[in-house]
Amino acid sequence: MSGKETYSILVADDERSMREFLEILLTKEGYRVSLAASGEEAFKILENNTFDLLITDIRMQDVDGIDVLKKAKALSPETVVIMISAFATAETAVEAMKEGAYDYIPKPFKVRDFKKIVRDALESRKPSAGVEGETESKSIQHFGCLVGESPQIKRIYDLIERVGPTKSNVFISGESGTGKELVAKAIHRQSPRGKKNCVVINCAGIPDNLIESELFGYRKGAFTGAAADKEGLFEVADGGTVFLDEVGELTPAIQVKLLRVIQERTFTAVGGTEEKSVDVRLISATNKDLENEVIHGRFREDLFFRLNVIHLAMPPLREREGDLALLSQHFLEKYSRDLGKNVKKISAYAMDILKQYSFPGNVRELENIIERSVALETSNIVLPESLTLSNFQRERTKDNRRRRDLTPEGINLDEILAEIERDYILRGLEMAHGSKQRTATLLGITMRSFRYRLDKLGLSTSPD
């Protein structure tokens, strides 16, 4: 007998086809399933039986799902409750979460996702090894700052461990928001220089007329306003690491001076005559294609080769399969603490919306979305309405999926077309408030075609 077979589940729904569908689905998964055709019937069953999980429709004719939830929690606080409905509103979802629901799932749902939510809900009943009542973090931080378990990010962890102890300069490429600065700091901490300074310099954030004095310092009287000597950032980092972020923004004149520092390990302060020795390791990063910048004469080739001794290419978030949920949970816990909120999880539907989004701003954009969601949320769970993804962002996600590059390795056209089709069906159902007939009309297809597409995409909520 498997572990699943020990769990008992009560399904309360006044739609017969849905009850029968869930009974078949959950029984196949090894659970013991009981059925209630109404809220009143659910009351009677709950009064005489204890269940591990209650799955109840929010809107039923006699007694609604919120009342069934309250009854279940009053009789057995350990029972986990999942709410489902084609007509759920933000208000009813918030009320359900405040009353102790584990999650709410709008119809139609993907069978695969539904089964995972059920498994996670039942797993949540197991006592944590930590402090009583404390939710164990699902996020594991590597090197004290990086989160993720995908093969793509694990390759980065491996490179950090290998290059950290060396003296070689490191060049980190990648889109904006992928975590290049965090990787640079992780490399620094892994190196023998880890106890010395790691100075971060944003080359794009310093005006051209000030960057030389910021990098190398200046002497009193070097220019108007130079009332005293000032150390440069390279001198501050002596013995440690300098991280040059957005190094592709450096002017040609500063590129020459930086090349000299790398080659000779010396520099001269602005307005000074004395050469100073400096021992720093350089880690640089950019979201530009520096090789292309070299080809077009905008970046020195010799400097590029000096910086690019070891190359780390940061993967965009959309390619880090499986990391979205880990990162979302990590940021949820972080901002729940920082903002003094008790937001414990992200609803299944909200996570589904995040999974459909392409995240052009990568991990930084995800962090901003989760922080904003926690700040706006009034329940203990992040709901879709709190994600505040604008129509512009939704359209950009859709367009990005359509414009996936055709690489020499090829693409999966059926998968891309299915994503686009699924997006339109979900948006149609949302616009039609769950009405399948109205959704089919909005999409310009027959009900027969609509049912076929629901089944093909795994969105069917009933056997037919």
Sequence and secondary structure as in RCSB ss.txt:
>XXXX:A:sequence
MSGKETYSILVADDERSMREFLEILLTKEGYRVSLAASGEEAFKILENNTFDLLITDIRMQDVDGIDVLKKAKAL
SPETVVIMISAFATAETAVEAMKEGAYDYIPKPFKVRDFKKIVRDALESRKPSAGVEGETESKSIQHFGCLVGES
PQIKRIYDLIERVGPTKSNVFISGESGTGKELVAKAIHRQSPRGKKNCVVINCAGIPDNLIESELFGYRKGAFTG
AAADKEGLFEVADGGTVFLDEVGELTPAIQVKLLRVIQERTFTAVGGTEEKSVDVRLISATNKDLENEVIHGRFR
EDLFFRLNVIHLAMPPLREREGDLALLSQHFLEKYSRDLGKNVKKISAYAMDILKQYSFPGNVRELENIIERSVA
LETSNIVLPESLTLSNFQRERTKDNRRRRDLTPEGINLDEILAEIERDYILRGLEMAHGSKQRTATLLGITMRSF
RYRLDKLGLSTSPD
>XXXX:A:secstr
  GGGG EEEEE S HHHHHHHHHHHHHTT EEEEESSHHHHHHHHHH   SEEEEES  SSS HHHHHHHHHHH
 TT EEEEEESS  HHHHHHHHHTT SEEEESS  HHHHHHHHHHHHHTTS  SSSTT       EETTTEE  S
HHHHHHHHHHHHHTTS   EEEE  TTS HHHHHHHHHHHSTTTTS EEEEEGGGS HHHHHHHHH B TTSSTT
  S B  HHHHTTTSEEEEETGGG  HHHHHHHHHHHHHSEEE BT   EEE   EEEEEESS HHHHHHTTSS 
HHHHHHH SEEEE   GGGSTTHHHHHHHHHHHHHHHHTT    EE HHHHHHHHH   TTHHHHHHHHHHHHHH
H  SSEE GGGG   HHHHHHHHHHHHT    TT   HHHHHHHHHHHHHHHHHHHTTT HHHHHHHHT  HHHH
HHHHHHTT  SS  
